[in-house]
Amino acid sequence: MAYVCSATWTALPGEEQTVCDALEQLSPASREEPGNIYYQAYQSPDEPRIFRIFEVYADEAAFKAHATYPHFEQWALGQAIPALETRQRDFYETLDF
């Protein structure tokens, strides 16, 4: 079964572009990680401070490794996360029927 992370990031007022710029770098690099199946960021057209990231990994270990890569440290921890008001993550496992 694959491991899924559905994240919701709310940017601080005025920090939408900071978060968007970080995701522009983080997204393609994350897609290249071993064990990554899918990584897509979204921004709400109605509430531009709201970003959602849908991530699918081969397993939980691949997801945990994601947080150790230099691109995550630079773009998520170094740029996007400090510009957030809130960060919520929900985790799931796929049902392989």
C-alpha positions in Angstrom: 0.0 0.0 0.0 1.2 3.5 -0.8 1.6 6.2 1.8 -0.3 9.5 1.3 0.2 12.9 2.8 -2.4 15.6 2.3 -1.0 18.9 3.5 -2.7 22.3 3.9 -0.5 25.3 4.2 -1.9 28.8 5.1 0.5 31.6 4.3 0.9 34.5 6.6 -0.7 37.6 5.1 1.5 39.0 2.4 3.7 35.8 2.2 1.7 34.0 -0.6 4.5 34.6 -3.2 7.2 33.4 -0.8 5.3 30.1 -0.4 4.5 29.9 -4.1 8.2 30.5 -5.0 9.3 27.8 -2.6 6.8 25.3 -4.0 8.0 26.0 -7.5 11.4 24.7 -6.5 10.3 22.0 -4.1 7.7 20.3 -6.3 9.9 19.1 -9.2 12.7 18.1 -6.9 10.3 16.1 -4.7 9.0 14.2 -7.8 12.6 13.0 -8.4 13.0 11.4 -5.0 13.2 7.6 -4.7 9.9 6.3 -3.6 7.9 9.3 -4.7 4.8 8.3 -6.8 3.0 11.7 -7.0 3.6 15.2 -5.7 1.3 18.1 -6.7 0.9 21.5 -5.1 -2.3 23.6 -5.5 -3.3 27.2 -4.6 -6.8 28.2 -3.9 -8.1 30.7 -6.5 -10.6 32.1 -4.0 -8.3 32.2 -1.0 -4.7 32.7 -2.3 -3.2 32.2 1.1 -4.3 28.5 1.1 -2.0 25.9 -0.5 -2.6 22.2 -0.6 0.0 19.6 -1.4 -0.9 16.1 -2.3 1.9 13.6 -1.9 2.0 9.8 -2.6 5.0 7.7 -1.7 5.7 4.0 -2.1 5.8 3.6 1.7 6.1 5.5 4.9 9.9 5.2 4.8 10.0 7.0 1.5 7.8 9.8 3.0 10.1 10.1 6.0 13.1 10.3 3.8 11.5 13.2 2.0 12.2 15.5 5.0 15.9 14.7 4.9 16.7 15.8 1.4 18.6 19.1 0.8 15.8 20.5 -1.4 13.2 20.0 1.4 15.6 21.6 4.0 16.1 24.6 1.7 12.7 25.2 0.2 10.3 23.8 2.8 12.1 24.3 6.1 14.1 27.3 5.0 11.6 29.3 3.0 8.0 28.1 3.0 7.3 26.9 6.5 8.6 30.1 8.2 6.1 32.0 6.0 3.1 30.0 7.1 0.4 30.9 9.6 -0.6 27.2 9.8 0.5 23.8 8.6 -1.7 20.8 8.7 -0.9 17.3 7.5 -3.1 14.3 7.2 -1.8 10.8 6.5 -3.5 7.9 4.7 -2.7 4.5 3.2 -4.1 3.6 -0.2 -6.6 0.7 -0.5 -5.2 -1.5 -3.1 -8.3 -3.2 -4.3 
